[in-house]
Amino acid sequence: MTEALYAQVHEALRARIVGGGLAVGDRLPTQAELVDEFSVSAITIKRALDMLRDEGFVTRRPRIGTVVVSTTPAAGAPPDEPGRLPLVGYIVPGFDDAFGSHLLGGLLEASSERAHVVVAMSRGDSDLEERLIEEQLERGIDGLVLLPTSSQAIPQSVATLVGRGFPIVIVDRTLTGVPVSTVTSDNVTAGRLAAEYLFELGHTRIALIQSPNAVSTLDERKRGVVAAHAAHQVRLEDAQVYSGVRSVVPGASVTPEEDVEGLVAFLDAHPDLTGCVVTEYHSARLVLQAAQRLGRTVPDDLSVICFDAPPEYVDAAIPLTHVEQDQQAIGARAFELVERQLAERGDVSQDTVPVRILAGGSTAPAPRPASS
């Protein structure tokens, strides 16, 4: 009986919105007023309003009430057919065995028999990313997991979805000031651990090598490296930071050979550097090539520690010491947060996943200064 009542109230309010009786921006009557109008309980009214919110017709605003935000049902509104698995979109710039494949694996494993996942690649193109989000919404996704191309500019479609309470989770990025669920590695700690590892081996002149990619992940790792230097009362000078590795950025036109040449020039200009923290695996491979061209042996002359590495280090000259992210856990947690939002819209959580260092063959004690 209760189910029939809330369904009747939902249908009556829905008809007012779709029929133009309530326009976008109009406020619905208060819950107490609706209780009197329909002669039903507050619980019944709440369930009817929840259905309208889930369909994208209304939103709840503190101290204002329930406001109409659309006169048509939103893409991704919960399906009417019982038993249908939700459809979750996953949009990512790209992925490989170093980073991304295992994250996707964790997402797919967690969603097995609980949801269908639609994967698309933006290739680092923010315009394409926007189009992919729109395309997936048109396909009727119920939730979205997104690895954005940038942390600086929030896609308009993402801001709209967040404002609507649509289930969305951002992975591997933090978006400051946006009330959206995120799952990232503890990147500040990761950067600190990487630098600490070299300090413990006796290195005091350490380079930070990264791409110019405008993402929070790299900024946070740099903060960790700076913190490790401060803890050892050593200043990380601007000249020790190289941010010119461009070929690793999705969609870049710069070739790896051009990057190697830039790294050769950087290392040649700083012969006192004995260690490198490299914020991406593919950048570290280029550092190895640059060191080889300069006749600097890794790890005897130059120690290199990076982030992530594919299984068996299949394409590296030597096994790289690296900070390992638990990508499986990130993917699994991302799906869990989407699932939570499908059950309770507006459930926002910012989660961080621990990291660890795996020793390889690219690090060694700092070389002793040559005797005069």
C-alpha positions as CSV (number, residue, x, y, z in Angstrom):
1,M,0.0,0.0,0.0
2,T,2.8,2.4,1.0
3,E,4.6,1.7,-2.3
4,A,1.5,2.5,-4.3
5,L,1.1,5.8,-2.4
6,Y,4.6,7.1,-2.9
7,A,4.4,6.1,-6.6
8,Q,1.2,8.0,-6.9
9,V,2.7,11.1,-5.3
10,H,5.8,10.8,-7.5
11,E,3.8,10.6,-10.6
12,A,1.6,13.6,-9.7
13,L,4.7,15.8,-9.0
14,R,6.5,14.5,-12.1
15,A,3.5,15.4,-14.2
16,R,3.5,18.9,-12.9
17,I,7.2,19.3,-13.8
18,V,6.9,17.7,-17.2
19,G,3.7,19.6,-18.0
20,G,5.1,23.0,-17.1
21,G,3.2,23.5,-13.9
22,L,6.6,23.7,-12.2
23,A,9.4,25.4,-14.2
24,V,13.2,25.1,-13.8
25,G,14.1,27.1,-10.7
26,D,10.7,26.8,-9.1
27,R,10.6,25.5,-5.6
28,L,8.4,22.6,-4.7
29,P,6.0,22.9,-1.7
30,T,7.6,22.0,1.6
31,Q,7.5,18.5,2.8
32,A,4.8,19.5,5.4
33,E,2.7,21.1,2.7
34,L,2.9,18.0,0.5
35,V,1.9,15.8,3.5
36,D,-1.2,17.9,3.9
37,E,-1.9,18.1,0.1
38,F,-1.7,14.4,-0.5
39,S,-2.8,13.2,3.0
40,V,0.1,10.8,3.3
41,S,3.0,10.3,5.7
42,A,6.3,12.3,5.6
43,I,8.1,9.0,4.7
44,T,5.9,8.6,1.6
45,I,6.7,12.2,0.5
46,K,10.4,11.7,1.1
47,R,10.5,8.6,-1.1
48,A,8.6,10.3,-3.9
49,L,11.0,13.3,-3.8
50,D,14.0,10.9,-3.8
51,M,12.6,9.4,-7.0
52,L,12.4,12.8,-8.6
53,R,15.9,13.6,-7.5
54,D,17.2,10.3,-8.8
55,E,15.6,11.0,-12.2
56,G,17.4,14.4,-12.3
57,F,14.2,16.5,-12.0
58,V,15.0,18.2,-8.7
59,T,17.8,18.9,-6.3
60,R,17.8,19.6,-2.5
61,R,19.3,22.9,-1.4
62,P,20.1,23.7,2.2
63,R,17.7,26.3,3.7
64,I,15.9,26.6,0.4
65,G,14.2,23.3,-0.2
66,T,13.5,21.1,-3.2
67,V,14.1,23.0,-6.5
68,V,13.3,22.0,-10.1
69,V,16.5,21.7,-12.2
70,S,15.2,19.9,-15.3
71,T,11.8,19.3,-17.0
72,T,13.1,16.1,-18.6
73,P,14.6,13.0,-17.0
74,A,18.3,13.0,-16.8
75,A,20.5,10.5,-18.6
76,G,21.6,7.9,-16.1
77,A,18.4,8.0,-14.1
78,P,17.8,4.7,-12.3
79,P,16.2,2.2,-14.6
80,D,12.6,1.1,-14.0
81,E,13.2,-2.5,-15.0
82,P,13.9,-4.5,-11.8
83,G,17.0,-6.6,-11.9
84,R,18.8,-4.6,-14.6
85,L,22.5,-4.1,-13.8
86,P,23.6,-0.5,-13.7
87,L,25.8,0.9,-16.5
88,V,28.9,2.6,-15.4
89,G,31.2,4.7,-17.7
90,Y,34.9,4.8,-17.3
91,I,36.9,7.5,-19.2
92,V,40.6,7.7,-19.0
93,P,43.4,9.4,-21.1
94,G,45.0,6.1,-21.8
95,F,46.6,3.1,-20.0
96,D,49.3,0.6,-20.2
97,D,51.0,-2.0,-18.0
98,A,52.9,0.6,-16.0
99,F,49.8,2.6,-15.1
100,G,46.2,2.1,-15.9
101,S,45.7,-1.5,-16.9
102,H,45.7,-2.8,-13.3
103,L,43.4,0.1,-12.2
104,L,40.9,-1.0,-14.9
105,G,41.3,-4.6,-13.8
106,G,40.4,-3.6,-10.3
107,L,37.3,-1.7,-11.5
108,L,36.2,-4.6,-13.7
109,E,36.8,-7.2,-11.0
110,A,34.8,-5.2,-8.4
111,S,31.9,-4.6,-10.8
112,S,31.7,-8.2,-12.0
113,E,28.0,-9.3,-11.8
114,R,27.2,-6.0,-10.2
115,A,27.4,-3.6,-13.1
116,H,28.3,-3.2,-16.8
117,V,31.3,-1.0,-17.5
118,V,31.8,1.1,-20.7
119,V,35.4,2.2,-21.3
120,A,36.6,5.1,-23.4
121,M,39.9,6.9,-23.9
122,S,40.3,10.7,-24.2
123,R,44.0,10.5,-25.3
124,G,44.6,13.6,-23.1
125,D,42.3,15.8,-25.2
126,S,40.0,17.8,-23.0
127,D,37.5,18.5,-25.8
128,L,37.3,14.8,-26.6
129,E,36.9,14.1,-22.9
130,E,33.9,16.3,-22.8
131,R,32.4,14.6,-25.9
132,L,32.9,11.2,-24.4
133,I,31.2,12.2,-21.2
134,E,28.2,13.4,-23.2
135,E,28.2,10.3,-25.4
136,Q,28.2,8.0,-22.4
137,L,25.4,10.0,-20.8
138,E,23.4,9.6,-24.0
139,R,24.0,5.9,-23.8
140,G,22.3,5.9,-20.4
141,I,25.1,5.4,-17.9
142,D,24.0,5.3,-14.3
143,G,27.4,6.4,-12.9
144,L,30.8,7.6,-14.1
145,V,34.4,6.9,-13.1
146,L,36.7,9.6,-14.6
147,L,40.4,10.0,-14.8
148,P,40.5,13.7,-16.0
149,T,43.1,15.0,-18.4
150,S,43.7,17.9,-16.2
151,S,43.3,19.0,-12.5
152,Q,43.3,22.7,-13.3
153,A,40.2,23.1,-15.5
154,I,37.0,21.2,-14.3
155,P,35.1,20.0,-17.3
156,Q,31.7,21.8,-17.5
157,S,29.9,18.5,-17.8
158,V,31.5,17.3,-14.6
159,A,30.5,20.4,-12.7
160,T,26.9,19.9,-14.1
161,L,26.9,16.3,-13.0
162,V,28.2,17.1,-9.5
163,G,25.6,19.8,-9.1
164,R,22.9,17.3,-10.1
165,G,24.1,14.7,-7.6
166,F,24.9,12.3,-10.4
167,P,27.1,9.4,-9.2
168,I,30.6,10.3,-10.2
169,V,34.1,9.3,-8.9
170,I,37.4,10.9,-9.9
171,V,40.4,8.7,-9.8
172,D,44.1,9.6,-9.6
173,R,43.3,13.3,-9.4
174,T,42.1,15.8,-6.7
175,L,39.7,18.6,-7.8
176,T,40.0,21.4,-5.2
177,G,36.8,23.0,-4.1
178,V,34.5,20.4,-5.9
179,P,32.3,18.2,-3.7
180,V,33.0,15.0,-5.7
181,S,34.2,11.6,-4.6
182,T,37.9,10.9,-5.4
183,V,40.2,7.9,-5.0
184,T,44.0,8.6,-5.3
185,S,47.2,7.1,-4.0
186,D,48.8,9.0,-1.1
187,N,51.0,10.9,-3.5
188,V,52.5,13.3,-1.0
189,T,53.7,10.4,1.1
190,A,54.9,8.6,-2.1
191,G,57.1,11.6,-3.2
192,R,58.5,11.8,0.3
193,L,59.3,8.1,0.5
194,A,61.0,8.2,-2.9
195,A,63.3,11.0,-1.8
196,E,63.9,9.5,1.6
197,Y,65.0,6.3,0.0
198,L,67.8,8.2,-1.8
199,F,68.7,10.2,1.3
200,E,69.1,7.0,3.2
201,L,71.6,5.8,0.6
202,G,73.7,8.9,1.2
203,H,72.5,11.0,-1.7
204,T,72.2,14.8,-1.0
205,R,72.1,16.2,-4.5
206,I,68.9,14.8,-5.9
207,A,67.0,15.9,-9.1
208,L,63.3,15.8,-9.5
209,I,62.3,14.9,-13.1
210,Q,58.8,15.1,-14.3
211,S,56.5,16.1,-17.2
212,P,54.8,19.5,-17.5
213,N,51.4,17.7,-17.3
214,A,49.0,19.9,-15.3
215,V,47.7,17.2,-12.9
216,S,47.4,17.2,-9.1
217,T,49.3,13.8,-8.9
218,L,52.6,15.4,-10.0
219,D,52.1,18.4,-7.8
220,E,51.5,16.2,-4.8
221,R,54.6,14.1,-5.5
222,K,56.7,17.2,-5.8
223,R,55.4,18.4,-2.4
224,G,56.5,15.1,-0.9
225,V,60.0,15.4,-2.4
226,V,60.3,19.0,-1.1
227,A,59.1,17.8,2.4
228,A,61.8,15.1,2.4
229,H,64.5,17.7,1.6
230,A,63.2,20.0,4.3
231,A,63.3,17.1,6.9
232,H,67.0,16.6,6.0
233,Q,67.6,20.4,6.0
234,V,68.6,20.3,2.4
235,R,67.1,22.8,-0.1
236,L,65.6,21.5,-3.3
237,E,66.8,24.2,-5.7
238,D,64.8,25.2,-8.8
239,A,67.8,24.2,-10.9
240,Q,67.4,20.6,-9.6
241,V,63.8,20.3,-11.0
242,Y,63.4,19.4,-14.6
243,S,59.8,19.5,-15.9
244,G,60.5,19.1,-19.6
245,V,59.7,15.5,-20.3
246,R,56.9,16.0,-22.8
247,S,56.6,12.8,-24.9
248,V,55.0,11.0,-22.0
249,V,52.0,13.4,-21.9
250,P,49.0,11.9,-23.7
251,G,48.5,13.5,-27.1
252,A,52.0,15.1,-27.1
253,S,53.8,15.8,-30.4
254,V,57.3,15.7,-28.9
255,T,59.3,12.6,-29.6
256,P,61.1,10.5,-27.0
257,E,64.3,11.2,-28.8
258,E,63.8,15.0,-28.3
259,D,63.2,14.3,-24.6
260,V,66.4,12.3,-24.3
261,E,68.3,15.2,-25.8
262,G,66.8,17.5,-23.2
263,L,67.6,15.2,-20.4
264,V,71.2,14.8,-21.6
265,A,71.6,18.6,-21.5
266,F,70.1,18.8,-18.0
267,L,72.3,16.0,-16.5
268,D,75.4,17.3,-18.3
269,A,74.8,20.8,-16.8
270,H,74.5,19.2,-13.3
271,P,77.2,16.7,-12.9
272,D,76.9,17.0,-9.1
273,L,73.5,15.2,-9.1
274,T,73.8,11.6,-7.9
275,G,70.2,10.7,-7.6
276,C,66.9,11.3,-9.5
277,V,63.3,11.0,-8.4
278,V,61.3,10.6,-11.6
279,T,57.6,11.0,-11.3
280,E,56.6,8.6,-14.1
281,Y,57.9,5.3,-15.3
282,H,58.2,6.1,-19.0
283,S,60.2,9.3,-18.1
284,A,62.6,7.1,-16.0
285,R,63.3,5.0,-19.1
286,L,64.3,8.2,-20.9
287,V,66.6,9.2,-18.0
288,L,68.4,5.8,-18.3
289,Q,69.0,6.5,-22.0
290,A,70.3,10.0,-21.3
291,A,72.7,8.7,-18.6
292,Q,74.0,6.1,-20.9
293,R,74.8,8.7,-23.6
294,L,76.7,10.7,-21.0
295,G,78.7,7.6,-19.9
296,R,77.1,7.7,-16.4
297,T,76.4,4.2,-15.1
298,V,73.1,3.5,-13.3
299,P,73.2,2.9,-10.4
300,D,76.9,3.4,-9.7
301,D,77.1,7.0,-10.9
302,L,73.4,7.9,-10.9
303,S,70.6,6.3,-8.9
304,V,67.1,6.5,-10.3
305,I,63.8,5.9,-8.5
306,C,60.4,6.3,-10.3
307,F,56.7,5.6,-9.9
308,D,55.1,2.4,-11.1
309,A,56.6,-0.2,-13.4
310,P,55.1,-3.0,-15.6
311,P,55.3,-6.6,-14.5
312,E,58.8,-8.1,-15.1
313,Y,60.0,-4.6,-16.1
314,V,59.6,-5.9,-19.6
315,D,60.8,-2.8,-21.5
316,A,63.3,-1.3,-19.1
317,A,67.1,-1.6,-19.5
318,I,67.3,-2.6,-15.8
319,P,64.7,-3.3,-13.1
320,L,63.8,0.1,-11.7
321,T,63.4,0.9,-8.0
322,H,60.0,2.4,-7.9
323,V,57.0,3.5,-5.8
324,E,54.2,1.1,-6.4
325,Q,50.6,2.2,-6.4
326,D,47.9,-0.3,-5.5
327,Q,46.1,0.2,-8.7
328,Q,43.8,-2.7,-8.2
329,A,42.6,-1.2,-4.9
330,I,42.1,2.2,-6.6
331,G,39.9,0.7,-9.3
332,A,37.9,-1.4,-6.9
333,R,37.3,1.4,-4.5
334,A,36.2,3.7,-7.3
335,F,33.5,1.3,-8.2
336,E,32.4,0.9,-4.6
337,L,32.0,4.7,-4.3
338,V,29.9,4.8,-7.5
339,E,27.8,2.0,-6.1
340,R,27.3,3.8,-2.8
341,Q,26.2,6.9,-4.7
342,L,23.7,4.9,-6.7
343,A,22.2,3.8,-3.4
344,E,22.4,7.2,-1.7
345,R,22.9,10.3,-4.0
346,G,25.3,12.9,-2.6
347,D,27.4,10.4,-0.7
348,V,30.8,12.1,-1.2
349,S,34.1,10.5,0.0
350,Q,37.8,11.4,-0.6
351,D,39.9,8.2,-0.2
352,T,43.7,7.7,-0.4
353,V,45.3,4.4,-1.0
354,P,48.8,3.6,0.6
355,V,51.9,3.0,-1.5
356,R,55.1,1.1,-1.1
357,I,58.6,1.0,-2.5
358,L,59.9,-1.9,-4.4
359,A,63.7,-2.1,-4.7
360,G,65.2,-2.7,-8.1
361,G,68.6,-2.4,-9.7
362,S,68.6,1.3,-10.4
363,T,69.6,2.6,-6.9
364,A,72.8,2.2,-4.9
365,P,74.7,4.1,-2.2
366,A,75.9,7.6,-3.3
367,P,79.3,7.5,-5.0
368,R,82.1,8.9,-2.9
369,P,83.5,12.3,-4.0
370,A,86.6,12.0,-6.0
371,S,89.7,12.7,-3.9
372,S,91.7,15.8,-4.8
